[in-house]
Amino acid sequence: MPKRLYALCAITFFAGWPMIAQTSQSAAGMVVANRAPLQPNAFNALPLGAVEPSGWLRRQLEIQAKGLTGHLGEFWDDVGSNSGWLGGTGESWERGPYYLDGLLPLAYELKDATLIRKAKQWVDWTLTHQRPDGQIGPLRNDDWWPRMVMLKVLTQYQEVSGDPRVIPVMRKYFAYELRELPGRPLRDWGKYRWQDNVYSVLWLYNRTGDRSLLELAKLLHQQGYDWEAQFANFKYTSKETSARLGLKEHGGPIPDAAMQTHGVNNAMALKVAPLWWLLSGNARDRDEIDRQLAMLDKFHGLPNGMFSGDEHFAGTDPSQGIELCAVVETMFSFEQAFAVLGASSIADRLEKVAYNALPGTLSNDMWSHQYDQQPNQIACTRAHRQWSTNGPDSNLFGLEPNFGCCTANLHQGWPKLLSSLWMATPDGGLVTAAYAPSRVHTKLNGVDVAIEEETEYPFRGTVQFTVHTPRPVSFPLVLRIPAWAGRAIVAVNGNRLQTPDTPFYPIKRVWREGDHVALSLPMDYHVSHWFHNSAVFERGPLVFSLPLDGQWTELKKYAAKSADWQITPTANWNYAVELGDCAAASLEHPVGAIPFDVKNPPVTLKIQGRRDAAWSVHENSAGPVPLSPVSSQDPLKTLVLVPYGAAKLRITAFPFLRERSQCSTDKPESHL
């Protein structure tokens, strides 16, 4: 497990800055701050469409549009034309809203007319088929939970379109919910995911000032599961099993223990305390995410930035997995938590998940995905594994391995990250929440301003910003300095500024057309230690893995380019690594058309290692990492590591050698 906890950083220099003017009417493109009596956010989200992709991130989104996201409804019936969310008789629960929650932002970010038409048909049906009592969605399913997802979709759609139908529909629905909840309270998934409902309630309150919405938020909190109490007295400290959770012979509702240890539920719960703090103002609520992350890291932390959950908590062994739904929901929770709390450490964690766990569980063409990914993943085959409760298909790359929820939900990861790269500061400026090539455009002090961000981050540590403005305008540009980036350098128009010594570096000046800001974040590699003292190599936000050459075999063909695949290894994997004088050296390479490509990685690390015969296969996975340090007499080899997200078969957490050896001069061991 990591030795370092992710403490939240106080942002004291924002104190006293005036809030952005509150708005009583919502319009497309506006930044909306919290209304009293809500606590103010540290930063305010920009509306969908304010941030556009460029560089490698645009290519990634275009690949997504050409893959499952752009074509899923053409052959997967759950989100096809007969969906209950389109008025049909098909699937009427969460899969339509899940799919739209990623399809819609992707469509508008790429300004793709075809995808916009696909997304709008879902939105239009929901907006035009509200019942007289206020209920929305399919008649044949009245579960509160899937409506919570559709409400998030409506908030995004309203921000980008300004459609005047959205707010009246949401007001009528929330009035219905406030009337109905006392007699039909939250249950099952809705009980454990109530915070996603509160998210949309507060969004609407900030645009209408309707005080009954605050009463609804309080009622949802009262009926929902108390996540803060779970982590205050955390009892789920080891791997869960079906027998322990009462799943073997259960009928009816899923047992509470299974809900409380469910990976996706816990990913969504990371936004609970920040959102509730907005209403409570209680310092304990504000700080609670510290406790949640500390418990998750200590007992279930994985080196890709996630915690184990395959399907339920599974401990810290890097051969345990984490579900793709949990990855994208963790990202969304971190995006919301960062906006509320303004803690740089949360953004650091967001980048680690986004640039490792997310691409690591998707195929290069995004036509297939895994249900569970493993940091130490030596085969993706149909076989029994040491999962807490999941089945033999869980780490295949396919259309819907194990269960179809991730097929519907994977689409929000990259588009929502793009939307959250930039946020508004309380005094009318901008902050870099996370780094990736993009262009942000918004109105600052009454002037239309755009900022181009040119970078190959996370593969490089240089970020260039160019300001575009029709006339001089004063605003602060606040640069986030990641915790790993010592000796960061900032220059404006070629003039170096004072070295940043805080997590946020504000540059407040009168900006003119063409002004240029250069940020340099030195990316030295370092080693962190995890399960059984294993060694993990990191550089900036990237985690590195030994890629294992593998044979891809098609198991089942679907429509278009969709198929189920297994990958069997054709290379050795059980290495112990050298941490002494022969430690890693990094090399940078061009960033290709596919940024996370194992055959053309943008950056590599060379390390030294020896085969460790004591480390062997267990339950069709890499066995538990031997406790370090270890000994081996095998020949010393040069191993080439690549970014975690590029390696679909990989070793990420290594035992390390007790002895320090003379550096090898042999050619690197081939694993590509």
GUPA-679600 format. One record per residue (C-alpha): residue in one letter; x, y, z. Coordinates in steps of 0.2 Angstrom, whole numbers, plus 5000, padded with zeros to 4 digits. Layout:
N
aXYZ;...
END
This chain:
672
m500050005000;p500650184997;k501650265011;r500850435007;l499050485010;y498250614999;a497950755012;l496950895006;c497851065004;a497151225010;i496951354997;t497151505009;f497551634996;f495751624988;a495051695005;g494151855002;w493951844983;p492151894978;m491051764971;i490451764953;a488751844952;q487351724955;t486051704941;s484251674943;q484051624925;s485051494916;a485751514899;a486951414888;g488751454891;m488551544908;v489551504924;v488351484939;a488951494957;n488151424972;r486651524980;a486551554998;p486351465010;l487451345001;q489351355005;p490351424990;n491351314979;a493151334978;f492951334959;n491451334948;a491251214934;l491151284916;p489651234905;l489851084893;g490551154877;a491651284885;v493151164884;e493651094867;p494950954864;s496450964854;g498050864851;w498150684857;l496550714868;r495550754852;r496150604843;q495650494858;l493950564858;e493850544839;i494350354842;q492950344855;a491650414843;k492150294829;g492050154842;l490750084854;t490150254859;g489650304841;h488850144836;l488250044851;g486450084848;e486550004831;f486749834837;w486649824856;d484749804860;d484949884877;v485250054870;g484450024853;s482850104846;n481649994857;s482450054873;g481150104886;w481950274887;l481450304868;g479650244871;g479950064867;t479649904876;g481549854879;e482749894893;s482050024904;w483250034919;e484950114919;r485750074903;g484950204892;p485350344904;y487150274907;y487450274888;l486850454886;d487850514900;g489350494889;l488650504872;l487950674874;p489550764880;l490550674867;a489450734854;y489450914858;e491250924862;l491650854845;k490250954837;d489750794828;a488050824820;t487750634818;l488050604837;i487150754842;r485550694833;k485750524841;a485950604859;k484450724856;q483250594852;w483450524870;v483350694878;d481850744867;w480850594872;t481150624891;l480650804889;t479150774879;h478450624889;q478350694906;r476850634915;p475550754923;d476150704940;g477950754935;q478750574934;i479950554919;g480550404910;p479850234905;l478150184913;r478650004916;n480050054928;d479750174943;d481450144951;w482250314957;w484050264953;p484050274933;r483150444934;m484650504944;v485750474929;m484550544917;l484450704927;k486350724925;v486150714907;l484850844907;t485950964916;q487350944903;y486150964889;q485451124896;e487151194899;v487651174881;s485951204872;g485051324883;d483451224879;p482051314889;r481151154891;v482451074903;i482251174919;p480251164920;v480350974917;m481650964931;r480651074943;k479050974940;y480050814943;f480850864959;a479150924965;y478450754962;e479950674970;l479750774986;r477950724987;e478250544983;l479850504993;p478950495011;g477850355005;r479050274993;p480750305000;l482450264992;r482950084991;d484149964983;w485350064971;g484550234974;k484750214993;y486650204990;r486850324976;w485750464983;q487150594981;d486950584962;n485150644964;v485750784976;y487050844963;s485650884950;v484450954964;l485851084969;w486151114950;l484351164948;y484251264965;n485751374959;r484751414944;t483051444951;g483251484970;d481751364974;r481951334992;s480951174991;l482451094982;l483451114998;e482151025007;l482250884994;a484050874996;k483950855015;l482550715013;l483750625001;h485150635013;q483950575027;q483450425017;g485050385009;y486450275016;d487650355028;w489250335019;e490150455031;a489750335046;q490350185036;f492150265034;a492150335052;n492050155058;f492750055043;k492449875045;y492749815028;t494649785029;s494949625020;k494449545004;e492549505003;t491749344996;s490049284991;a489849185007;r490349335018;l489149455009;g487649335010;l487649324991;k487649134988;e485849094992;h485049264993;g483449304985;g482649474983;p483549634988;i485449634988;p486149615006;d486649785013;a488449715016;a488549684997;m487949864993;q489149945006;t490649854998;h490149864980;g491549954970;v490450064960;n489450124975;n491050174984;a491650264968;m490050364968;a490150394987;l491750494985;k490650644981;v489550624996;a490450725009;p490950874997;l489150894991;w488350875008;w489551005015;l488851135003;l487251115014;s487851075031;g489451195032;n490151065044;a492051055044;r491850865047;d490950845031;r492250955022;d493650845028;e492750675026;i493450635009;d495150625018;r494550485028;q493750395014;l495350395003;a496450345018;m495350195022;l495150145003;d497050165001;k497550075016;f496449915014;h496049904996;g497250024987;l497949984969;p499450074961;n498350134946;g497550264957;m495950154961;f495450034975;s494949854972;g493149804968;d492949654958;e491449664961;h491649704980;f493149754990;a494549634987;g496149694997;t497749764990;d498449624980;p498849694963;s498049534954;q496349594961;g495349694949;i494249854948;e492749874938;l492749994923;c491150074930;a492050114946;v493450194936;v492350324927;e491250354942;t492850384953;m493350514940;f491650604940;s491750604959;f493450684959;e492950814947;q491550864958;a492550854974;f493850964966;a492651094961;v491951104979;l493451084989;g494851154978;a496151024984;s497550994972;s497850824979;i496050774972;a496550834955;d498250734956;r497250584960;l496050624946;e497450624933;k498150464940;v496550374937;a496150454920;y497950424913;n498150254919;a496650154924;l495450224911;p496550184895;g497150024903;t495449944902;l494949994885;s495549924868;n496550044857;d495050064845;m493850074859;w492749934852;s493049824867;h493349844885;q493549744901;y492449734916;d493849704928;q495649764925;q497149704935;p498749804939;n499649634937;q498749564923;i499649414914;a498149344904;c496449404899;t495549234896;r493949144901;a494449064917;h494149064935;r495049194944;q495249254962;w493849384960;s492849434976;t491249384967;n491349404948;g491349274934;p492549194922;d492349324908;s492749474919;n494449524912;l494049484893;f494049624881;g492349624874;l490649694871;e489849654888;p491049544898;n490349484914;f488949614914;g488349754903;c488349894915;c490049954910;t489549934891;a488350074894;n489350174907;l491150174900;h490750324888;q490750464901;g492650444906;w493550544893;p492150674889;k491950724907;l493750734910;l493850864895;s492450964903;s493350974919;l495151024913;w494751204916;m493651284930;a493151464935;t493951544950;p492851644962;d493551814956;g493151784938;g494751694932;l495151524926;v496051374935;t496951234927;a496151084936;a497050954926;y498150954911;a497850894893;p497850984876;s496351084874;r495551254871;v494451344884;h493351494879;t492251594891;k491851774895;l492951854908;n492552024915;g491352054900;v492652004887;d492651844876;v494251754880;a495051594874;i496551504880;e497451374869;e498351244879;e499651154869;t500451004878;e500850814877;y500550804895;p500450674904;f501850604893;r502850774894;g502950904907;t502951054897;v501251154895;q501051304884;f499651424885;t499151564873;v497851694877;h496651764864;t495651914868;p494952054857;r495552184869;p496552194885;v495752114900;s496252084918;f495951914926;p496851784936;l497551634928;v497851504941;l499051354938;r498851194948;i500551124953;p500550934955;a501250874972;w502550764962;a503150914952;g504650994962;r505551144954;a504151194943;i504551344932;v503251474926;a503651604913;v502551744905;n503051804888;g504751734891;n505051814908;r505251684921;l504251714937;q504551664955;t504651484958;p502951414963;d502951354981;t501051314983;p499851194975;f499051334965;y500051474957;p499051634952;i499551744938;k498451904939;r498852034926;v498052124911;w498052004897;r498252044879;e498051954863;g499451824860;d500151834878;h501051664882;v501251564898;a502551424899;l502351294913;s503751164915;l503451024927;p504950914929;m504550734927;d505750634937;y505350454940;h505150384957;v504650214965;s503150194977;h502850044988;w501349934989;f500749764993;h502049655001;n503249804999;s503149784980;a503949924969;v502950024957;f503850144945;e502950314942;r503350474932;g502250624934;p500450564934;l500950404924;v501150234931;f502350114922;s502149924918;l503149784910;p502049744894;l501949564890;d501849504872;g500149424870;q499149334857;w497349404854;t496049274849;e494349314844;l493049224854;k491449294847;k491049414833;y489649544835;a489149684822;a490349804815;k492049794824;s491349734840;a492049564847;d492549474862;w494349444864;q495549344875;i497349384876;t498649244881;p500449284886;t501949234875;a503249314887;n504049294904;w503249404917;n503949354934;y505349474937;a506049554952;v506849724949;e508449814954;l508149974964;g510050014966;d511250094954;c510450014939;a508750094942;a507650174929;a508050294915;s506650374905;l506650394886;e505350504877;h504650454860;p503450534848;v501650534853;g500750434840;a498950434833;i498450314847;p499250394863;f499150234873;d499950114861;v501049974867;k501949964851;n502250154850;p502350214868;p502650404870;v503850374885;t504750214891;l505750174907;k507250054906;i507549954922;q508549794927;g507749634934;r508049444936;r506749304934;d506049254951;a505549074950;a504649084967;w503349194959;s502049084950;v500349074943;h498849064955;e497049044950;n497549094932;s498249254938;a499949314944;g500149244962;p500349364976;v501949474974;p503349394985;l503749495000;s505249614996;p506649614996;v506949444987;s508449354980;s508749274962;q510249204954;d509549214936;p510449334923;l510149514925;k509049584911;t508549754904;l506749774905;v505749914895;l504249984904;v502850074896;p501350184902;y500150074911;g498650124900;a499650054885;a499949884892;k498449764891;l499449624898;r500649694911;i501649684928;t501549844937;a501949794955;f503649704956;p504649624970;f506349704972;l508049624973;r508949614989;e510649624980;r511249774970;s512049714954;q513249784941;c512149854927;s511849744913;t512349794895;d511249674886;k509849714874;p508149744882;e507049594885;s505749594871;h503949604877;l503149714863;
END
